Amino acid sequence: MLKNPDGRQRQVKFQIGDGLGANSKQPVNNPSDTQKTHWNCIPRSKPLKVDEYEDYQELQKVFQKLDMADQIILYRAYRLLPSACSALWRTTRKRLDFRTLHKILDVEGQNHLLVNMMDHFKYVYFVANKLQDNLNTLERAGVKSLNSVQRCELLLMDGESGKGMAQWPLHALPKLIRNVRRLRVHCNVQVHFIEHLEHLELLVLYGAISQTALTGVLERCQKLTRLFLKFDCNTLSLKSIDYCPKLRDFSLCVGLFVRQRELVIGLTDLRLLELTHCQKDIHVTLECLEIVLSQRPDSVELVQLDCSGFGDPNWMKEVGLDRCSQMRGLVLSNCDFYDREICQLALPRVQNHIALISCHDIKDYQVLDMVRRCPGLHDIYLIDCPQLSWKVLQGIYRIRKSENLNYPITVILSQCTELREVYQKMYSNYWCFKLPYLKIKRIQNDSRPVENIQVFFNNKNLE
């Protein structure tokens, strides 16, 4: 968001629209033709109309915030100012956010922005329980459609649940944002409006949806490729999901998966299956994971697990994690290893990368056993694993050197202070000579926490 500079205000040296002496009573001493041309291009002063005086005062306030050089630039190029503003807005104001619009602009300013940008907005954020007010703002400005909008989100303000929200304003959205491709809805949906968005490709529902509204989406949104049902409800029916031939990414709670597993397992073209609300019933969660892995073990490419509450690591054997023979990546978050030997845990042979996040009891020897079990591993992420010492780096180096490969293994560190400090201290005298076998990288920002369960498939039918 653009902010005005916070420097001292300077007194304006001239009035806006002043003719710079054009109306002066003193004669001009024989200017050349070139000089005449130059001075004549400057706008002459005109008497202000009554309805212009307020705008004039506002303009003076704006000009007083600029230094003299900027004032002169605007004075000389004032004819280009509307075009320059429009070009700037199209670059910096692609998002129409009704949470903040009334805070940054008065009514007249809102109308002006909406009219000039209605064909250029790419994103729109509505406040769900104030949707009718948002629609009234557009109507007041004379905006009947936002045809350039590709992404829309119906948000709830902090602390608001959206329960009891009026549903009828939702019916206006398909006509208003007819070309939207991505829709995120945080409120409950009881009415049929989503199904009329014929170009919809991504739908994320955080609030509950009625059965008839969901059936309408499944039957009519033929371009839908990504469907995320983030709410917890096990009573819905997915019997119409066969009407979504392009569906590739699907998210649902474990309770709904258990009841509708035949339909979900039948979606053989899925690239991603996400199971949510996993901590509600750990036994059911592990049962669901076992079902997924047993149906398509050879096509499982990546598994990401938040293992909170899983307890004893024997769950790896229970779900058959080692059946996934083509797994390229494994991400374990909040996993307890209970000082168990890795060879006893049915860990799969991962081909590309392993990530261990907030595994607070994992020890050096367990990490080294993982690396040995997965020869040729490219990357291993060690994030917030406080039991690890600098010896794990020395062990990984020795394993990789013995594998005699033509590329190093990369260890990505975050929140492992001892490992990072020892590596930096010994880099110039030791580790810099080991780069053909081991590299260290550090994640600058906090990594995004792993939530729920995500299983990614390598679907050769789509290649």
PyMOL commands that set and color helices and strands:
alter all, ss='L'
color gray80, all
select helices_A, chain A and resi 33-40+50-64+68-76+78-92+101-104+107-117+128-140+168-176+194-196+211-220+241-243+254-259+261-265+278-280+282-295+297-299+315-318+321-323+342-344+364-373+391-403+417-426+431-434+460-462
alter helices_A, ss='H'
color red, helices_A
select strands_A, chain A and resi 95-97+123-127+151-155+182-185+202-205+226-229+249-253+272-276+300-306+329-333+353-357+379-383+409-414+438-442+453-457
alter strands_A, ss='S'
color yellow, strands_A
deselect
rebuild
show_as cartoon
